[in-house]
Amino acid sequence: MPATKRTLNELASLGEDIFNRQIRLALRPEDDGRFIAIDVESGDYEIDGADYAAITRLRARKPTADIWLMRAGHKAAYRIGVVR
């Protein structure tokens, strides 16, 4: 897997900016909870219920993509710990 050219903070900032500017409005209610893999250089993205599938499809089109992964309707892609 290619290494990122950016820091995690840069990836997060670019990914969230692209999400807010061009992806959020295109989401449908059924996309809630699905993973969104975003190429922070081109703005291309893939949406899937499985993180690996979204990333793999995006890498097939953009092999050198710098990818930020998000989850529609959630603050973070993953959750650690017990939720009560």
N, C-alpha and C positions, 0 to 999 in steps of 0.2 A: 504494500500500500504506500502511495506517495506521501511524503512528509509535507506538512503545511508550510507555507511560506510566511505565515503570519502568527502572531501571538494569539492565545485563546481570547483575550479581550478584543483584539482587532476582529477576529472571526465573529465573535458574538455581536459586536457593534454593526459590522457590515451585514451579517445575516438578519438581524432584527430590523435594520433599516430597509432592506429589500423586502422582507416579510410585510412590514407595515405599509410600504409604498405600493407594492404590486401584487402581493399574494393574498393578503387578508380579505380584500374585497371579492376575490375570485372563489373563496371557499364556500362550500355548501354546508348545510346543517349536518349532512351525513359524513362530512370530513372531520367532525369533532372527534378528537382522540387519535387521529391518524398522524403518522410521522411525515414531516416535510424535510427533504434533503435539498439544501440550497447551495448552488455554486456561487460564491460571493464575488467572483470576477465577472461572470456573464449575467447573473440573475436567473439562469435556468434552474428549474426545480422539478422534483418528482414527489408525489404523494402516495403513500401506501400504509396499510395497517401494520405492516412489518417494517421495522427500521432497516434491516438488511436489504430487503427488496427495493426500497426507495433509493438507498445509496447505490446499490448494484446497477439499477437502471440509469441513474444519473452518471455513474462512472462509465457505463457502456457508451454513452453519448459524449461525455467529457472526461477522458481518462486522467487528465491532470487537474481536475477540478479541486478547488479549495472548498471543502464542504462544511456547512454548518447545519446541524440537525435540530429540528424543533418538533413540537407536538401541538397540533391545532387544538385550541381551547385550554391549554395548560401553560403554566408559568415555566415549566422545565420539561425536557424530553423524558426524563426518568425521575423516579421517586425512590428514595432510600429510607428504610425504616418502616415503622408501623404507623398506619393512619387510623386515627380513632374518631 
